Amino acid sequence: MIVTRFAPSPTGLLHIGHAFAALIAFDTARKAGGRFLLRMEDIDRARCRAEFEEAVVEDLVWLGLEWERPVRRQSEHFEDYSEALEILDEQGLLYPCFCTRKEIANEIARAGEAPHLSRQRLEGLAYPGTCRSLSRAQRQKRAASGAPYALRIDIEKASSIVGPLTFQEGGHGPNRETGYQRVQPKLLGDVVLARKEMPTSYHLAVVVDDARQGVTLVTRGADLFHATHIQRLLQGLLDLPEPAYAHHRLIADPTGQKFSKRNQSITLRALREKGLSANDIRSRLGLASG
């Protein structure tokens, strides 16, 4: 049975891009006689608010969506993520990283990775592994000093443990190809899996959540296609079931930019207040009426 999910972060009001993602997941499950789930990705307790979660539910009900209860909230399942971290740590795959974002950007620039790039681009490149080579004594000394750190996964070592992996793509990633894709775990480098102030990361939480909820098909925007590589690796390391994936097109504004929660004019609440119906939204998105 197909099980899909929509997993927003309640940090603002949903916009028309969110509506497209939610409707794709819902319609896919409904047409297959499957199950549709709602999950709140609220690990960022500083930005997530109860009123935004209420607004998410209100918007989805208005769109005509129905989902199973109870709704899974990530903030209620930190224990699950801690267990996953322990498994990875027992395999010797985690190490503390004491680098700041600025230090990481400078290290990449010094390594010859196109220093003319903007800071945003530099920070988005793979972590160069600065703290990976620290000795146990050095790590203990820095941690004891109270220096903040994040837990990163050693991708090189992790890749050698699981060997070659693939994932099934039924949508459209950046390469517009479907079918089985070869996993490239080193694409994003040694990603962060937890921080002191946040006991899990998006990558770790999503694979644990999908496994716990029995999700069999992940539908999401093409901008998350590359995240599938690290998530598929984590599934292999944690011995979790592998869902299929279907990445879909992004809904962009007239300038070609991806919609943002900061743009209040295209929130579902604003469109509803202008008199648009749920079917009007579907029509705008090129989807069949509900």
C-alpha positions as CSV (number, residue, x, y, z in Angstrom):
1,M,0.0,0.0,0.0
2,I,1.2,3.5,-0.9
3,V,1.7,5.8,2.2
4,T,2.6,9.4,1.5
5,R,3.1,12.3,3.8
6,F,3.2,16.1,3.9
7,A,5.7,17.4,6.5
8,P,5.7,21.2,6.9
9,S,7.7,23.2,9.4
10,P,5.3,25.4,11.4
11,T,7.5,28.5,11.2
12,G,5.0,30.6,9.1
13,L,1.9,30.5,7.0
14,L,1.6,28.1,4.2
15,H,1.9,29.5,0.6
16,I,0.8,28.2,-2.7
17,G,4.0,26.2,-3.1
18,H,3.2,24.3,0.0
19,A,-0.3,23.7,-1.3
20,F,1.1,22.1,-4.4
21,A,3.3,19.7,-2.4
22,A,0.5,18.8,0.0
23,L,-2.0,18.2,-2.9
24,I,0.5,16.1,-4.8
25,A,1.1,13.8,-1.8
26,F,-2.6,13.6,-1.0
27,D,-3.8,13.0,-4.6
28,T,-1.1,10.3,-5.1
29,A,-2.2,8.4,-2.0
30,R,-5.9,8.8,-2.8
31,K,-5.7,7.6,-6.4
32,A,-3.8,4.5,-5.3
33,G,-6.2,3.8,-2.4
34,G,-3.4,4.4,0.0
35,R,-2.8,6.4,3.2
36,F,-1.9,10.1,3.6
37,L,-0.1,11.4,6.7
38,L,0.6,14.8,8.1
39,R,3.8,15.4,10.1
40,M,5.0,18.6,11.9
41,E,8.7,19.1,11.4
42,D,9.1,21.3,14.5
43,I,12.6,20.5,15.8
44,D,13.4,24.2,15.6
45,R,11.7,25.2,18.8
46,A,12.9,28.8,18.5
47,R,11.0,29.4,15.3
48,C,8.1,26.9,15.4
49,R,4.9,28.2,17.0
50,A,1.6,26.7,17.9
51,E,-0.4,29.3,16.0
52,F,1.4,28.4,12.8
53,E,0.6,24.7,13.3
54,E,-3.1,25.7,13.8
55,A,-2.9,27.7,10.6
56,V,-1.4,24.7,8.7
57,V,-4.3,22.5,9.8
58,E,-6.8,25.2,8.9
59,D,-5.3,25.7,5.4
60,L,-5.2,21.9,4.7
61,V,-8.8,21.4,5.8
62,W,-9.8,24.3,3.5
63,L,-8.0,22.6,0.6
64,G,-10.1,19.5,1.3
65,L,-7.3,17.2,2.6
66,E,-7.9,14.5,5.2
67,W,-5.2,12.6,7.1
68,E,-4.7,10.0,9.8
69,R,-4.5,10.9,13.5
70,P,-2.5,11.5,15.6
71,V,-0.2,13.9,13.8
72,R,3.4,13.1,14.4
73,R,5.4,16.0,15.9
74,Q,9.1,15.8,15.8
75,S,9.5,17.7,19.0
76,E,7.8,14.8,20.8
77,H,10.2,12.1,19.5
78,F,13.7,13.3,20.3
79,E,14.3,9.9,22.0
80,D,13.9,8.2,18.6
81,Y,16.5,10.4,17.1
82,S,18.9,9.9,20.0
83,E,18.6,6.2,19.6
84,A,19.6,6.6,15.9
85,L,22.5,8.8,16.8
86,E,23.7,6.1,19.3
87,I,23.7,3.5,16.6
88,L,25.8,5.7,14.3
89,D,28.1,6.5,17.2
90,E,28.6,2.9,18.0
91,Q,29.8,2.4,14.4
92,G,32.4,5.1,14.9
93,L,30.8,7.4,12.3
94,L,30.2,10.6,14.3
95,Y,32.7,13.3,15.3
96,P,32.3,16.7,16.9
97,C,32.9,19.7,14.7
98,F,33.8,23.0,16.5
99,C,34.0,25.1,13.3
100,T,31.8,28.2,12.9
101,R,30.1,28.8,9.5
102,K,32.6,31.5,8.8
103,E,35.5,29.2,9.5
104,I,34.1,26.6,7.2
105,A,33.6,29.1,4.4
106,N,37.2,30.4,4.8
107,E,38.6,26.8,4.8
108,I,36.8,26.1,1.5
109,A,38.1,29.3,0.0
110,R,41.7,28.5,1.0
111,A,41.3,25.0,-0.5
112,G,40.8,26.7,-3.9
113,E,37.0,26.0,-4.1
114,A,36.2,29.2,-6.2
115,P,36.8,31.9,-3.5
116,H,35.0,34.4,-5.8
117,L,31.7,32.8,-4.8
118,S,29.3,34.5,-2.5
119,R,29.3,33.6,1.2
120,Q,25.9,31.9,0.7
121,R,27.3,29.7,-2.0
122,L,30.5,29.0,0.0
123,E,28.5,27.9,3.1
124,G,26.4,25.7,0.9
125,L,29.4,23.7,-0.4
126,A,30.4,20.4,1.3
127,Y,32.2,20.7,4.6
128,P,36.0,20.2,4.1
129,G,36.5,17.9,7.1
130,T,38.5,20.3,9.2
131,C,37.6,18.7,12.5
132,R,37.6,15.1,11.2
133,S,41.3,14.7,11.9
134,L,41.3,16.0,15.5
135,S,42.6,13.4,17.9
136,R,40.4,12.1,20.8
137,A,42.4,14.2,23.2
138,Q,41.9,17.3,21.2
139,R,38.2,16.7,20.9
140,Q,37.8,16.1,24.6
141,K,39.8,19.2,25.5
142,R,37.7,21.4,23.2
143,A,34.4,19.9,24.5
144,A,35.6,20.3,28.1
145,S,36.3,24.0,27.5
146,G,32.6,24.5,26.7
147,A,33.1,25.2,23.0
148,P,29.9,24.7,21.1
149,Y,30.0,21.9,18.5
150,A,27.9,19.9,16.1
151,L,27.9,16.2,15.4
152,R,28.9,15.4,11.8
153,I,28.9,12.0,10.1
154,D,32.1,10.7,8.5
155,I,30.8,10.2,5.0
156,E,34.0,8.4,3.8
157,K,33.8,5.8,6.6
158,A,30.0,5.5,6.3
159,S,30.2,4.9,2.5
160,S,32.7,2.0,3.1
161,I,30.3,0.3,5.5
162,V,27.1,0.2,3.4
163,G,28.7,0.0,-0.1
164,P,26.9,1.0,-3.3
165,L,23.3,2.1,-2.9
166,T,20.5,3.3,-5.2
167,F,17.1,4.9,-4.8
168,Q,14.0,4.7,-6.9
169,E,13.0,8.0,-8.5
170,G,9.6,8.3,-10.0
171,G,9.4,12.0,-10.4
172,H,11.8,14.6,-11.8
173,G,15.1,15.4,-10.2
174,P,17.5,18.0,-11.6
175,N,18.7,15.5,-14.2
176,R,15.1,14.9,-15.3
177,E,15.7,11.1,-15.1
178,T,13.5,8.5,-13.6
179,G,14.1,5.0,-12.4
180,Y,16.9,3.8,-10.1
181,Q,19.5,6.5,-9.2
182,R,23.0,5.7,-8.0
183,V,23.5,7.2,-4.5
184,Q,26.4,9.7,-4.3
185,P,26.8,10.0,-0.5
186,K,29.8,12.3,-0.7
187,L,27.7,14.9,-2.6
188,L,26.9,16.9,0.5
189,G,30.0,16.0,2.5
190,D,30.1,15.3,6.3
191,V,26.6,16.8,7.1
192,V,25.5,17.8,10.6
193,L,23.2,15.3,12.3
194,A,22.8,17.1,15.6
195,R,23.8,20.2,17.5
196,K,23.9,21.0,21.2
197,E,20.8,23.3,20.9
198,M,19.0,20.9,18.5
199,P,19.4,17.2,19.2
200,T,18.7,16.1,15.6
201,S,18.9,17.5,12.1
202,Y,16.5,17.4,9.2
203,H,18.3,14.6,7.5
204,L,18.3,12.3,10.5
205,A,14.8,13.1,11.7
206,V,13.2,12.6,8.3
207,V,14.6,9.1,7.8
208,V,13.6,8.0,11.3
209,D,10.1,9.5,10.9
210,D,9.5,8.0,7.5
211,A,10.5,4.6,8.9
212,R,8.4,4.9,12.1
213,Q,5.3,6.0,10.1
214,G,5.7,3.4,7.4
215,V,6.0,6.0,4.5
216,T,6.5,4.1,1.3
217,L,6.6,7.0,-1.2
218,V,8.2,10.4,-0.5
219,T,6.8,13.1,-2.7
220,R,8.6,16.5,-2.4
221,G,10.1,19.4,-4.4
222,A,13.0,18.9,-6.8
223,D,15.1,21.2,-4.6
224,L,15.4,18.4,-2.1
225,F,16.5,15.8,-4.6
226,H,20.2,16.0,-3.5
227,A,19.1,15.4,0.1
228,T,18.0,12.0,-0.9
229,H,21.6,10.8,-1.3
230,I,22.5,11.4,2.4
231,Q,19.1,10.2,3.6
232,R,19.4,7.0,1.6
233,L,22.8,6.4,3.2
234,L,21.4,6.9,6.7
235,Q,18.7,4.4,5.9
236,G,21.4,1.9,5.0
237,L,23.4,2.6,8.1
238,L,20.4,2.4,10.4
239,D,18.8,-0.6,8.7
240,L,15.6,1.3,7.9
241,P,13.2,0.5,5.1
242,E,13.8,2.3,1.8
243,P,10.8,4.3,0.4
244,A,10.5,5.3,-3.2
245,Y,10.8,8.9,-4.2
246,A,9.0,11.3,-6.6
247,H,10.4,14.8,-6.7
248,H,8.1,17.3,-8.4
249,R,8.5,20.7,-10.0
250,L,8.7,23.8,-7.9
251,I,6.1,26.5,-8.0
252,A,7.8,29.8,-8.7
253,D,6.8,33.5,-8.7
254,P,6.7,35.6,-11.9
255,T,10.5,36.3,-11.5
256,G,11.2,32.5,-11.4
257,Q,12.1,32.5,-7.7
258,K,10.8,29.9,-5.4
259,F,8.1,31.1,-3.1
260,S,9.0,32.1,0.4
261,K,7.1,32.3,3.7
262,R,8.2,35.9,3.9
263,N,6.0,36.8,0.9
264,Q,2.7,37.2,2.7
265,S,0.7,38.0,-0.5
266,I,0.7,34.4,-1.8
267,T,-0.1,32.7,1.5
268,L,-3.2,30.4,1.4
269,R,-4.8,32.6,4.0
270,A,-4.4,35.7,1.9
271,L,-5.7,34.0,-1.2
272,R,-8.7,32.6,0.7
273,E,-9.5,36.1,2.0
274,K,-9.4,37.4,-1.6
275,G,-12.3,35.0,-2.3
276,L,-10.4,32.1,-4.0
277,S,-11.7,28.6,-3.5
278,A,-9.8,25.4,-3.0
279,N,-10.6,24.4,-6.6
280,D,-9.3,27.8,-7.8
281,I,-6.0,26.9,-6.1
282,R,-5.9,23.6,-7.9
283,S,-6.6,25.3,-11.2
284,R,-3.8,27.7,-10.7
285,L,-1.5,24.8,-9.9
286,G,-2.6,22.8,-12.9
287,L,-4.1,20.1,-10.8
288,A,-7.5,18.3,-11.3
289,S,-10.4,19.5,-9.1
290,G,-10.8,17.7,-5.8
